[in-house]
C-alpha cells in the first residue's frame, strides 16, 4: 500500500485512513464528511489527491504522442493549458479518463487515475514521476482567495490553465482544474515540501477534506468516476461525454468501435436520478419503470448534503427521459425516484 507524502499530516489531524486505488488515503477527518462537503460548497476545502498518477512525457514529439494515444484533440489547446481526455480500449470503452497538463512545448504531464498509471505509460511512454511529488486540490468559492494568501500568481492561474508558481517558499506547478464542481486549483508540489504547503493552506483557512466529501461533491456535480460511470463496457457516448472525442482521429485505438456505436446509436445512456428521503441508492441497484420493467442499473449513489435527499447516476435505456418516474431496488425495498438533469447542484 502506497502512502502519500502528506500521510503524517492526515494522521496528526486524526483522519480515518482507508485503502483507495493501491494507496492509503484519508476518508474523512474528525469534523466528518458533511462538514467537509459544506466547507467546499461555502468556502474552501483542501484535498490530498496525490494518489493520482503523473506520467511525464518530454521531447519535441511530446504533444504528438498524446495526440496519437487519447481521444481529445490536443491541438485545440496550447502550452499552458490543461485538457480532459480518454484512453480507450479496442471496444471503444474507457480504460481511463485523464487530465493532461501541457506545461510547455516539450513537456506534458499526464494525470491518470490511481490504478491506471501503467496503462498510460504503455500508451504514451514517458516516465512515472508520481513518487516525486504531492498533488493538493484547493476547491470552493473562496479557494482562490485562500491560495492568494500564499501566492498571488498561483491564485491567478485561470480555469484549465497550467503555470509554474512560487508558493510558501516552494516552486510548484498549478492547474485550474478540480473534481468538485467548484472553482479552484490543483497544485503539484515537490514531495519533501508538500507538508509545509499543506500546513500553510490550513493556516490560511482551508478546511481539510477527504475522499468521502470528494465523492459527494463530484456526484452532486454529475462528474463520472472511473470504475463506476466509466470503465469496461462503458463508452464515452454512453457516459454523455462524446464532446471528449475528436472524431477525425481514426488512428486512435478504439475509435472504429466508437464510430460504429455513434452510427448505430448507444443502447444505454447515463442519467441522473433524484430519490425521495435520505436513503440513497447504491451502485448496482436495479432501476425499473413503475410498471416493473428493468431500465438499467445505478452506477453511483449517495445522500446529497446540499439537496437533502438521495441522488444517483445510472446507465438507463435510451428511451428514458428527464421527468420519468422510476423505482430503484435497494436491497429488496422499492425506492421511488425521478430522472433529472445533471449536474444535480449547479
LINCOR-V922149 format. One record per residue. N is the residue number from 1. RES is the residue in one letter. SS is DSSP state (hx for helix, st for strand, lp for the rest). Layout:
# LINCOR-V922149
n->N res->RES ss->SS
n->N res->RES ss->SS
This chain:
# LINCOR-V922149
n->1 res->X ss->lp
n->2 res->X ss->st
n->3 res->X ss->st
n->4 res->X ss->lp
n->5 res->X ss->lp
n->6 res->X ss->lp
n->7 res->X ss->hx
n->8 res->X ss->hx
n->9 res->X ss->hx
n->10 res->X ss->hx
n->11 res->X ss->hx
n->12 res->X ss->hx
n->13 res->X ss->lp
n->14 res->X ss->lp
n->15 res->X ss->lp
n->16 res->X ss->st
n->17 res->X ss->st
n->18 res->X ss->st
n->19 res->X ss->st
n->20 res->X ss->st
n->21 res->X ss->lp
n->22 res->X ss->lp
n->23 res->X ss->st
n->24 res->X ss->st
n->25 res->X ss->st
n->26 res->X ss->st
n->27 res->X ss->st
n->28 res->X ss->st
n->29 res->X ss->lp
n->30 res->X ss->lp
n->31 res->X ss->lp
n->32 res->X ss->lp
n->33 res->X ss->hx
n->34 res->X ss->hx
n->35 res->X ss->hx
n->36 res->X ss->hx
n->37 res->X ss->hx
n->38 res->X ss->hx
n->39 res->X ss->hx
n->40 res->X ss->hx
n->41 res->X ss->hx
n->42 res->X ss->hx
n->43 res->X ss->lp
n->44 res->X ss->lp
n->45 res->X ss->st
n->46 res->X ss->st
n->47 res->X ss->st
n->48 res->X ss->st
n->49 res->X ss->lp
n->50 res->X ss->lp
n->51 res->X ss->lp
n->52 res->X ss->lp
n->53 res->X ss->lp
n->54 res->X ss->lp
n->55 res->X ss->st
n->56 res->X ss->st
n->57 res->X ss->st
n->58 res->X ss->st
n->59 res->X ss->lp
n->60 res->X ss->lp
n->61 res->X ss->lp
n->62 res->X ss->hx
n->63 res->X ss->hx
n->64 res->X ss->hx
n->65 res->X ss->hx
n->66 res->X ss->hx
n->67 res->X ss->hx
n->68 res->X ss->hx
n->69 res->X ss->hx
n->70 res->X ss->lp
n->71 res->X ss->lp
n->72 res->X ss->lp
n->73 res->X ss->lp
n->74 res->X ss->hx
n->75 res->X ss->hx
n->76 res->X ss->hx
n->77 res->X ss->lp
n->78 res->X ss->lp
n->79 res->X ss->lp
n->80 res->X ss->lp
n->81 res->X ss->st
n->82 res->X ss->st
n->83 res->X ss->st
n->84 res->X ss->st
n->85 res->X ss->st
n->86 res->X ss->st
n->87 res->X ss->st
n->88 res->X ss->st
n->89 res->X ss->lp
n->90 res->X ss->lp
n->91 res->X ss->lp
n->92 res->X ss->lp
n->93 res->X ss->st
n->94 res->X ss->st
n->95 res->X ss->st
n->96 res->X ss->st
n->97 res->X ss->st
n->98 res->X ss->st
n->99 res->X ss->st
n->100 res->X ss->st
n->101 res->X ss->st
n->102 res->X ss->st
n->103 res->X ss->st
n->104 res->X ss->st
n->105 res->X ss->lp
n->106 res->X ss->lp
n->107 res->X ss->st
n->108 res->X ss->st
n->109 res->X ss->st
n->110 res->X ss->st
n->111 res->X ss->st
n->112 res->X ss->lp
n->113 res->X ss->lp
n->114 res->X ss->lp
n->115 res->X ss->lp
n->116 res->X ss->lp
n->117 res->X ss->hx
n->118 res->X ss->hx
n->119 res->X ss->hx
n->120 res->X ss->hx
n->121 res->X ss->hx
n->122 res->X ss->hx
n->123 res->X ss->hx
n->124 res->X ss->hx
n->125 res->X ss->lp
n->126 res->X ss->lp
n->127 res->X ss->st
n->128 res->X ss->st
n->129 res->X ss->lp
n->130 res->X ss->hx
n->131 res->X ss->hx
n->132 res->X ss->hx
n->133 res->X ss->st
n->134 res->X ss->st
n->135 res->X ss->st
n->136 res->X ss->st
n->137 res->X ss->st
n->138 res->X ss->st
n->139 res->X ss->st
n->140 res->X ss->lp
n->141 res->X ss->lp
n->142 res->X ss->lp
n->143 res->X ss->hx
n->144 res->X ss->hx
n->145 res->X ss->hx
n->146 res->X ss->hx
n->147 res->X ss->hx
n->148 res->X ss->hx
n->149 res->X ss->lp
n->150 res->X ss->lp
n->151 res->X ss->lp
n->152 res->X ss->hx
n->153 res->X ss->hx
n->154 res->X ss->hx
n->155 res->X ss->hx
n->156 res->X ss->lp
n->157 res->X ss->lp
n->158 res->X ss->lp
n->159 res->X ss->lp
n->160 res->X ss->lp
n->161 res->X ss->st
n->162 res->X ss->st
n->163 res->X ss->st
n->164 res->X ss->st
n->165 res->X ss->st
n->166 res->X ss->st
n->167 res->X ss->st
n->168 res->X ss->lp
n->169 res->X ss->lp
n->170 res->X ss->st
n->171 res->X ss->st
n->172 res->X ss->st
n->173 res->X ss->st
n->174 res->X ss->st
n->175 res->X ss->st
n->176 res->X ss->lp
n->177 res->X ss->lp
n->178 res->X ss->lp
n->179 res->X ss->lp
n->180 res->X ss->lp
n->181 res->X ss->lp
n->182 res->X ss->lp
n->183 res->X ss->lp
n->184 res->X ss->st
n->185 res->X ss->st
n->186 res->X ss->st
n->187 res->X ss->st
n->188 res->X ss->st
n->189 res->X ss->st
n->190 res->X ss->st
n->191 res->X ss->hx
n->192 res->X ss->hx
n->193 res->X ss->hx
n->194 res->X ss->hx
n->195 res->X ss->hx
n->196 res->X ss->hx
n->197 res->X ss->hx
n->198 res->X ss->hx
n->199 res->X ss->hx
n->200 res->X ss->hx
n->201 res->X ss->hx
n->202 res->X ss->hx
n->203 res->X ss->hx
n->204 res->X ss->lp
n->205 res->X ss->lp
n->206 res->X ss->lp
n->207 res->X ss->st
n->208 res->X ss->st
n->209 res->X ss->st
n->210 res->X ss->lp
n->211 res->X ss->hx
n->212 res->X ss->hx
n->213 res->X ss->hx
n->214 res->X ss->hx
n->215 res->X ss->hx
n->216 res->X ss->hx
n->217 res->X ss->hx
n->218 res->X ss->hx
n->219 res->X ss->hx
n->220 res->X ss->hx
n->221 res->X ss->lp
n->222 res->X ss->lp
n->223 res->X ss->lp
n->224 res->X ss->lp
n->225 res->X ss->lp
n->226 res->X ss->st
n->227 res->X ss->lp
n->228 res->X ss->lp
n->229 res->X ss->lp
n->230 res->X ss->st
n->231 res->X ss->st
n->232 res->X ss->lp
n->233 res->X ss->lp
n->234 res->X ss->st
n->235 res->X ss->st
n->236 res->X ss->lp
n->237 res->X ss->lp
n->238 res->X ss->lp
n->239 res->X ss->lp
n->240 res->X ss->lp
n->241 res->X ss->lp
n->242 res->X ss->hx
n->243 res->X ss->hx
n->244 res->X ss->hx
n->245 res->X ss->lp
n->246 res->X ss->lp
n->247 res->X ss->lp
n->248 res->X ss->lp
n->249 res->X ss->lp
n->250 res->X ss->lp
n->251 res->X ss->lp
n->252 res->X ss->lp
n->253 res->X ss->lp
n->254 res->X ss->lp
n->255 res->X ss->hx
n->256 res->X ss->hx
n->257 res->X ss->hx
n->258 res->X ss->hx
n->259 res->X ss->hx
n->260 res->X ss->hx
n->261 res->X ss->hx
n->262 res->X ss->hx
n->263 res->X ss->hx
n->264 res->X ss->hx
n->265 res->X ss->lp
n->266 res->X ss->lp
n->267 res->X ss->lp
n->268 res->X ss->st
n->269 res->X ss->st
n->270 res->X ss->st
n->271 res->X ss->st
n->272 res->X ss->st
n->273 res->X ss->st
n->274 res->X ss->st
n->275 res->X ss->st
n->276 res->X ss->lp
n->277 res->X ss->lp
n->278 res->X ss->lp
n->279 res->X ss->lp
n->280 res->X ss->lp
n->281 res->X ss->lp
n->282 res->X ss->lp
n->283 res->X ss->lp
n->284 res->X ss->lp
n->285 res->X ss->lp
n->286 res->X ss->st
n->287 res->X ss->st
n->288 res->X ss->st
n->289 res->X ss->st
n->290 res->X ss->lp
n->291 res->X ss->lp
n->292 res->X ss->lp
n->293 res->X ss->lp
n->294 res->X ss->st
n->295 res->X ss->st
n->296 res->X ss->st
n->297 res->X ss->st
n->298 res->X ss->st
n->299 res->X ss->st
n->300 res->X ss->st
n->301 res->X ss->st
n->302 res->X ss->st
n->303 res->X ss->st
n->304 res->X ss->st
n->305 res->X ss->lp
n->306 res->X ss->lp
n->307 res->X ss->lp
n->308 res->X ss->lp
n->309 res->X ss->st
n->310 res->X ss->st
n->311 res->X ss->st
n->312 res->X ss->st
n->313 res->X ss->st
n->314 res->X ss->st
n->315 res->X ss->st
n->316 res->X ss->st
n->317 res->X ss->st
n->318 res->X ss->lp
n->319 res->X ss->lp
n->320 res->X ss->lp
n->321 res->X ss->lp
n->322 res->X ss->lp
n->323 res->X ss->lp
n->324 res->X ss->lp
n->325 res->X ss->st
n->326 res->X ss->st
n->327 res->X ss->st
n->328 res->X ss->st
n->329 res->X ss->st
n->330 res->X ss->st
n->331 res->X ss->lp
n->332 res->X ss->lp
n->333 res->X ss->st
n->334 res->X ss->st
n->335 res->X ss->st
n->336 res->X ss->st
n->337 res->X ss->st
n->338 res->X ss->st
n->339 res->X ss->st
n->340 res->X ss->st
n->341 res->X ss->lp
n->342 res->X ss->lp
n->343 res->X ss->lp
n->344 res->X ss->lp
n->345 res->X ss->lp
n->346 res->X ss->lp
